[in-house]
Amino acid sequence: MPWIRQIPIDEATGLLKRELDKAIRRAGRVWNILHIMSLNPRALKSSMEFYGAVMFGSSPLTRAQRELLATVVSAELDCHY
């Protein structure tokens, strides 16, 4: 399995700290899919903004339909996230 360096949560500063703190408030922890982006806090922030727009923004799909699509795609790709 490849290893990608990550900044430890307790060493985060600036934008990274703010984004990780938001993740902890949202989910009670920092999931690996977010922590892996710790070397590029702008990418992490953009990724979460994109997720928010897709899952919570204006759409002809209901929230439940969006979650169902995300679940099906994850299962099809054998993705644990």
C-alpha positions as CSV (number, residue, x, y, z in Angstrom):
1,M,0.0,0.0,0.0
2,P,1.4,3.4,-0.9
3,W,2.2,5.9,1.8
4,I,1.5,9.6,1.5
5,R,2.9,11.9,4.1
6,Q,0.2,13.7,6.1
7,I,0.5,16.6,8.5
8,P,-0.5,15.4,11.9
9,I,-3.7,17.0,13.0
10,D,-2.1,18.5,16.2
11,E,0.5,20.2,14.0
12,A,-1.9,21.9,11.6
13,T,-1.8,25.7,11.3
14,G,-3.6,28.3,9.3
15,L,-6.0,27.2,6.6
16,L,-5.3,23.5,7.2
17,K,-6.2,23.9,10.9
18,R,-9.4,25.7,10.1
19,E,-10.4,23.0,7.6
20,L,-9.6,20.1,9.9
21,D,-11.4,21.8,12.8
22,K,-14.5,22.1,10.5
23,A,-14.2,18.4,9.7
24,I,-14.0,17.5,13.4
25,R,-17.1,19.7,14.1
26,R,-19.0,18.0,11.2
27,A,-18.0,14.4,11.7
28,G,-16.4,14.2,15.1
29,R,-13.1,13.2,13.5
30,V,-10.9,13.8,10.4
31,W,-11.6,11.0,7.9
32,N,-8.6,9.7,5.9
33,I,-10.0,11.0,2.6
34,L,-9.6,14.5,4.0
35,H,-6.4,14.0,5.9
36,I,-4.6,12.7,2.8
37,M,-5.0,16.3,1.4
38,S,-3.3,17.9,4.4
39,L,-0.2,18.8,2.3
40,N,-2.5,21.0,0.1
41,P,-5.0,22.8,2.3
42,R,-6.4,24.8,-0.7
43,A,-7.3,21.5,-2.4
44,L,-8.9,20.2,0.8
45,K,-11.0,23.4,1.1
46,S,-12.0,23.3,-2.5
47,S,-12.9,19.6,-2.3
48,M,-15.2,20.3,0.7
49,E,-16.8,23.2,-1.1
50,F,-17.4,21.1,-4.1
51,Y,-18.9,18.3,-2.0
52,G,-21.1,20.8,-0.3
53,A,-22.4,22.2,-3.6
54,V,-23.0,18.8,-5.0
55,M,-24.7,17.3,-1.9
56,F,-26.5,20.4,-0.5
57,G,-26.8,22.9,-3.3
58,S,-29.7,23.5,-5.6
59,S,-30.5,20.4,-7.6
60,P,-33.4,18.6,-9.3
61,L,-32.3,15.6,-7.1
62,T,-33.5,15.2,-3.6
63,R,-30.9,14.9,-0.8
64,A,-31.8,11.2,-0.5
65,Q,-31.3,10.6,-4.2
66,R,-27.9,12.3,-4.0
67,E,-26.9,10.1,-1.1
68,L,-28.2,7.0,-2.9
69,L,-26.1,7.9,-6.0
70,A,-23.0,8.4,-3.9
71,T,-23.6,5.1,-2.2
72,V,-24.1,3.2,-5.4
73,V,-21.0,4.7,-7.0
74,S,-18.9,3.9,-4.0
75,A,-20.1,0.3,-3.9
76,E,-19.5,-0.1,-7.6
77,L,-15.9,1.2,-7.3
78,D,-15.3,-0.9,-4.1
79,C,-14.6,2.4,-2.3
80,H,-14.9,2.4,1.5
81,Y,-15.7,6.0,1.6
